[in-house]
Amino acid sequence: MRHTEFWARLDAALGRSYSRTWAELTVIRDLDGRTTQEALDAGVAPKQVWAAVRRQLELPESER
């Protein structure tokens, strides 16, 4: 998964205007207590970050 696909999926899940704010402010336990943005900036693969986001948001399996 590329970063562009990650952001497109997050935009679809939360709405474009809210997804960036959510990514900067919401700490996710599965990302070692980092925000989505911090994890991506640290080099965590977008696919791994998306999996953590999907669990956090309790999105359906179809969103894998």
Secondary structure, 3 states (H helix, E strand, C coil): CCHHHHHHHHHHHHCHHHHHHHHHHCEEHHHCCEEHHHHHHCCCCHHHHHHHHHHHHCCCHHHC
